[in-house]
Amino acid sequence: MHPSHCDAVKVLHMRDVTDLERATEERIERRRRATPRFTDERVTMAHGAGGKASRKLVEGVFVAAFANEMLSALGDAAVVDLDGALVAITTDAFVVSPIRFPGGSIGELAVNGTVNDLAVSGARPVAITSSFILEEGVAADVVRDEAAAMADAARRAGVSIVAGDTKVVERGKADGLYVTTTGIGIPDPRAHLDLSAIVAGDVVVVSGPIGDHGVAIMLARGGLELEADVRSDTASVWPQVDALLDSCGADVRWMRDATRGGVATVLNELALGAEISVMVDERAVPVQAAVAAACELLGIDPLYVANEGRFVAVVAADAAPAAIAAIEGAGGTGACIIAEIGDEPPGRVLGRTAFGGHRMIDMLVGDPLPRIC
């Protein structure tokens, strides 16, 4: 039986729709992979949130201006060759509001954030330099408390604060105080971190429950009718990274700490950088009940919420049990596999939902929780 004219028209229409969808998807993919250009006329809070807007600012302005081979890697730290001696260097700034929150403060955060960038780059943290931007009128006790918090965090992390600077700005210009840091570390010979080493079948391990830090900051700001005992996860991850490298060595392909933009942003950077796909089992992602409740109330996906004591690692599948045991043995709690690496579609992060469906997990343009680090 021959198809009717109506059936033939339907087939042609479906073909046209499919071609249009394919062309649209290809345009979107080209834009995702294109070198970001910063075309905005003004800087907004979204540019500091760690998502797409941040990427446009950083790569479109700073990377373009300072272009060099070491910078092009866009890692958490750069490894510099000083006449044959390799040194890892990272730098950071901290503008968190409020400066004290459940589980930590800006001073403790400044140390932990700096040593964590070194740790996930495969370097043992050694020393930190720090600068303080103080607002006229800030209480002297606040400054003393944050200096003490930094000193305590540095002792726990096994680093020394070896140099610094202090500036004072007019009243109302600095929310009390800001802190900037530079961290120095020694590359660990056990670390062989390389995006090109990642292959299909590798798995993604997260070192513990996610979203604690961002939600703790949100609750500390008030204005949310939710009573929950959520504390920031701010801590040095070096002990866990040290144990992981000791246990798994070259089976650890890549690491990143999931700060601004959360785990979702880290996984997108991974997928785009390695030209692989990441399939997230959303049921496996560890989230504390109070954090999940706060995120649901605000309509925020915990995958996008910042962390300050959690990291993501890509490891060989057969090394995953040893990796999890190493992290747990070094003080981690709740480490688990959350995703698997595949070949298709390259550059994409997909989520397998609790209902058995799939969704695309992309970078956010902005962040509903600014000023969290």
N, C-alpha and C positions, 0 to 999 in steps of 0.2 A: 504494500500500500504506500503510495507516495504521500509525503507530507503536504498538507494544505498550504495555500498561500499565507494564511494567518500564522501557521506554525513556522514557516520559513522566515517571516518577519520577526517573530519572537526570537528565533535563533540568532538572526543578525543583530537584533537589539541587545541580546545578552553578550554577544561578542564585542559590540561597541562599548558596553558598560565595562566589560573586563579589560579591554584595551585602555579605557580612560582611567580605571582604577590603577592599572599597572604603571601608566605614565605618571599619574599623580604620586604614587609611591616612589617611583624613581626620582622625581623632583625633590621630594621630601628627603630622600636618602642623600642626594647630592648636597643639599643644604646642610644636613647634619655633619657631613664629612668635610665640608669646605673649611678652609682656614678662616677663623672668625675675623670679621672686620668690625671695629667699634665705630658706629655711625651716630650714636646718640649724642644729643646736644648737651645733656647734663648727666652727672652721676647721680644715681638713685640708690636707695637702700638695697634694691635687688642686686646691684652690682657687687655687693659684699656678702652675698648669701651662699656662694659656692656652686651655683647652678649655671645655666646657660648664659645669663647676663654676666656673671663673674668671668666665665671663660672668654666672652667677647672682650671684656675690659683688659684682662691679663694678656691674652694672646694678641689682641688687636692693637694694644698700645705698648705694653711693657716688653713682651717677647719680641715684638717687631722692632722696638727701639734698641734693645740690648742684645740682639741676636748673636749667639755664639754656640759652639757645639755642645758645651756642657749644659747650657740653659735649655737647649732644644728637647732634652729628655723630659722636662717638666715633672721631675720626681719630687718627693718630699725633701730630698737633700741632694746636693751635688758632691761628687768626689773629685777633689783637686789633687793633682800631682805636684808636690813641692820638692823638686830635685830628687825624685825617686821615692819620697815618702807620701803615701796616699792619706789624705785627710777628708773626712766627710763634713760638710758645712750646711747648715740650714738657718733660716731666719724667720721670725714671726712677730706678730703684733697682737695685743690683747686689749679689747675694748668692751668687755662683757658688762652687761647691766642687768641686775645690780652687781656690785663688785663682791659681795658676799652672798652665798646661796647654800642651801642644804647640801652638805658633802664637800664643800670647798670654797675657794675664793679666787680672785684674779691673780694673786701671787702664786698660789699653788698651781693654778691652771697654766700660768706662764712657764713654769718649770716642766710640768708634765707634757704640755703640748709640744715643747721644744725637744725634749728627749725622745718623745714618741715618733716624731718625724725622722730622727736619726735611726731609731730602732727598726722601724719598718723599711728603712733603706738598707738594712743589713749592716749597721754600724753601731759599735758600742759607744754610748754617750760618755764624754769625758769632762767637758767644761762648757760653761755658759757665760756670755756677757749679757748685760741687761741695761736698758735705759728706762727711766721713769719720767713721764710727762705729768706733772702735778698741777692741779687747779688751785689758784689763789683761794685761800679760805678753807681748804680741806683740813680736817682735824689731824693734828700731829699723831694722835693715837691710831688713826686709820693707816697712816704711812708706816708707823712702827709695826702694826699688826701684819700688814702685807709683806714687809721686809722679813718678819719672823716666819710667815707662812712660806715664803720662797726659800728661806734657809732650811726649814724643816723638810720641804719637798725635795730640795737638792740633796740633803743627807740621805733621805730614803731612796732617791734615784741613783745615788753613788756618783754625783757630779759636783764640781766646785763652781761657784760663781766668781769669776776671776777679774772682771772689769765691768765698767758701766758708765752711765752719764745721767744727769738729772737736769730737767728743765722745768720752769714754772710758767704757766700761761694765765691769762686774765680769768677772773671769776666767771663761771658759766661756760667755759670753753672746753672742759675736759671731763665732765661727769665725775669729779673727784680725782681720778688718776687713770692713766693708761700705761701699759707696760710693753716694751719691745725687747726682743731677745735675739741672740745669735747662739747657735749650738755647734759644738765641735765634737766629732767622734772619730773613732778608728774603724775603718772597714773590717768586718769580720771575715776571715778566710773561709769560714764554713758556709757563708752566704753566696749563692750563685743565682741571684735574682735577675731574670731576663724575660721580658714579655714574649720573645721569640721562642722560648722553651716551652710555652704552654701549648698543650695538645688536647684534642677532643678526648673526653673521658676523664680529664682531670676534674677535681672538685673544688668548690669554694667553701672554706671554713670560716666561721665568725667566732671570735674568742669569747663571746658571752652575750647576754641580753642587750638589745639595742634600744636607743631612744631615751635612756635615763637622764642624760645630761640636759638635753633640750627641754624635756618636760620639767625637770627640777627648776631650771631657769624660769620657765613660763609660770610655774606655780609661785615662785618667789616674787614675781612681779605683781601678783595679786590680780583681782578683777575676774577671776575664774571661780565659779561656784563648785569647787571640787576639793574635798579634803582627802589628801593622799600623802602617805609617807614615801616620797620619791626623792632619792638623793643622787646627786651627780656621780657618775662613774669615774671622775677624774683621777687618774693614777698613771704611773709609769708602766708601760707595757714591756719594757726591756726584759724583766725576769722571764716573762712568758715567751718572748721572742728568742731569748737565749736558750731556753729549754727546747723550744721547737727546732732551732738550728742544730742543737746538739743531738736531738733525736732523729731528725729527718734529713738534715743537710741539703744535698742537691735536689731532693724531692720537693723542697719548697721552691716554687717557681717565681712567686711574686707576692708582695705584701703592701698594704696601705692602711693607714688609720682613717676611720670613717668619721671625720669631723663635720665641717659645714657641708650641707647637702646630704649627709647620711650615707648609709650603705648603698642606696640606689645610685647616687652620683658616682661613688667609687666603682661600682660594677659597670656603669656606662663608660667611664674612663678606661676600664679594663677591656671591655668589648671593642671599643673603637681603636684603642692602642694596639691590641693584639690581633685585630681582625678576626675575632671569633664570636660565637654566640654564647650567652649565659642564660641558662634556664633555672629560674628560682622556684623552689618549692615553698610557696608562701606559708604552708602549714608548718614547715620546719623552722621558720624564722623565730628565734626566741625573743619574746616581748613580755615584760612583767605585766600582770593584770592591771595595776594602777596606771601604768604608762599607756596600755592599750585603751583603757577607759578615757583617759585625758585626750588621746589622739582622736578617738571616736567622737567625743564631745565637740572637738574643734574641727572635725572633718579633715584631719591630717593623717597621711599614711606614715606609720612608724619607720618605714624604709627611708624616708627623707629627713628624719629627725637626727640632730647632731649627737655625736658621742665623743667622749674625751678620754676613755680608758678601754676602748675596744678597737680591734683591728681585724682586717679581712686578709686571708691568705689563700692563695691557689696552691694546692698540693697534688701530687700524684695520687690517684684513687686508692692504690694499695697501701699508701703511707698515711691515709686519713685517720685510722684508729690510733696509730702512734702519735700523730700530730695532736689529736684531741687529748690524749692521755698526758702528753707533755705540757700542754697549756693548763690543763686541770691540776697537774702536779705542781705547777709553779704559781698557784694561787688563783687561777682562772675558775670561773663557775659558769656552767651552761654552754661551753663551747660545743659546736655541732656543725654538721654539713648543711648548707642551705641551698646550694646550687651545683649544677654540673656544666662543664664546658662542652660546647659542640662546635661544629663547623658552619652550620646554617641556622638562621640567616646571619652572615658576618656583621659585626658591629652593633648587634641588637641585644637587648636584655628583655627577656620575656618572663612573665610570672605564671606559674601554674596555680590557679586559685583553689580554694577549699571546695568549690563546686565542680571541679574537674575541667573548667575552661582555661583559657589563656588570655593574657593581656600584655600589652607592651608597657615596659617600665622605662620611661625616658627621664632625662634630666629635667628638673623644674627650671622655669625661667627665673623665679625669685625664691624667697623662703618666707613662710608665714611666721617664723621665729627669728628675727634679726638680732644682732648684738648678743650672740650666745657664746662667743669666745674672743 
